[in-house]
C-alpha cells in the first residue's frame, strides 16, 4: 500500500443562482459550515470560487448555441458544469503548487 503525505485543499464552486437547495443561501454562516466540513474531512484549506459568469459565457452559451442536447430533449447540465469546475480546480492547484489533484462525488452523479 502506498501512503501519500500531501496537504488537502477542499474546492467548492458556485455555478448557479442561490436557491433553496444551495448550500450558500445563507451567506457567511453557510460558508463557515462548509469550511468546518472541509476541515473535518482533512482539508487544510477551503477554496470557494464564484464561477457563474465564466460558466455561462464560456460553456453554457456555446453549448446552447450548438444545440447540445441528449436524445434531442435533455440539456447537458452536468456536461456543461464539469469543464469549468475542472479548470478552476487546476487553476487552484497551480496557485498552491499542488503535485496531485483528485475529485470526489456523492456517487449519485451529482456535482
C-alpha positions in Angstrom: 0.0 0.0 0.0 1.3 3.5 -0.9 0.7 6.3 1.5 0.9 9.9 0.3 1.8 12.7 2.7 0.0 15.6 1.0 -2.0 18.6 2.1 -5.6 18.5 1.0 -7.5 21.6 -0.2 -11.3 21.5 -0.4 -12.6 23.2 -3.5 -16.2 24.4 -3.9 -17.7 26.1 -6.9 -20.7 28.4 -7.2 -22.3 27.9 -10.6 -26.0 28.8 -10.3 -28.3 31.2 -8.7 -28.9 30.9 -5.0 -31.9 28.7 -4.4 -33.5 26.5 -1.7 -31.0 23.7 -2.4 -27.9 25.9 -2.5 -25.5 25.4 0.4 -24.7 29.1 0.1 -28.1 30.6 0.5 -27.4 32.0 4.0 -24.1 33.5 3.1 -21.3 33.6 5.7 -22.9 31.2 8.1 -23.2 28.5 5.4 -19.7 29.1 4.2 -18.5 28.7 7.8 -20.3 25.3 7.9 -18.7 24.3 4.6 -15.3 25.3 5.9 -15.9 23.2 9.0 -17.0 20.2 6.9 -13.8 20.6 4.7 -11.5 20.7 7.7 -13.3 17.8 9.4 -12.6 15.7 6.2 -8.9 16.5 6.5 -8.6 19.6 4.3 -6.1 22.2 5.3 -8.0 25.0 3.4 -11.3 25.7 1.8 -11.3 27.4 -1.6 -14.6 28.8 -2.9 -14.7 30.2 -6.5 -17.7 32.0 -8.0 -17.8 30.6 -11.5 -21.2 31.8 -12.6 -20.1 34.3 -15.2 -17.4 32.1 -16.7 -19.7 29.1 -16.7 -22.4 31.0 -18.6 -20.1 32.8 -21.1 -17.6 30.1 -21.8 -19.6 26.9 -21.5 -23.4 27.2 -21.3 -24.0 29.8 -24.1 -21.7 27.9 -26.5 -23.5 24.6 -25.7 -26.9 26.1 -26.2 -25.8 27.8 -29.4 -24.5 24.5 -30.7 -27.8 22.8 -29.8 -26.1 20.4 -27.5 -28.8 18.1 -26.1 -29.0 14.4 -25.2 -31.6 12.3 -27.0 -33.0 15.5 -28.6 -34.6 16.7 -25.4 -32.3 16.9 -22.3 -29.9 19.8 -21.8 -26.4 18.7 -20.8 -26.3 20.3 -17.3 -23.6 18.3 -15.7 -21.6 18.1 -19.0 -21.7 21.9 -19.1 -20.7 22.3 -15.5 -17.8 19.9 -15.2 -15.3 21.7 -17.5 -15.5 25.0 -15.7 -15.1 23.2 -12.3 -12.2 21.1 -13.6 -10.5 24.3 -14.9 -11.0 26.1 -11.6 -9.5 23.1 -9.7 -6.4 23.1 -11.9 -6.0 26.8 -11.5 -6.1 26.5 -7.7 -3.7 23.5 -7.9 -1.3 25.6 -9.9 -1.7 28.6 -7.5 -0.8 26.5 -4.4 1.9 24.4 -6.2 0.0 21.1 -5.8 1.6 17.9 -7.1 -1.7 16.0 -7.4 -5.4 16.6 -8.0 -8.5 14.5 -7.2 -12.2 14.9 -7.4 -14.8 13.3 -5.2 -18.6 13.0 -5.6 -21.6 11.6 -3.8 -21.8 8.6 -6.0 -25.2 9.7 -7.4 -23.7 11.5 -10.4 -24.2 14.9 -8.8 -21.6 17.7 -8.6 
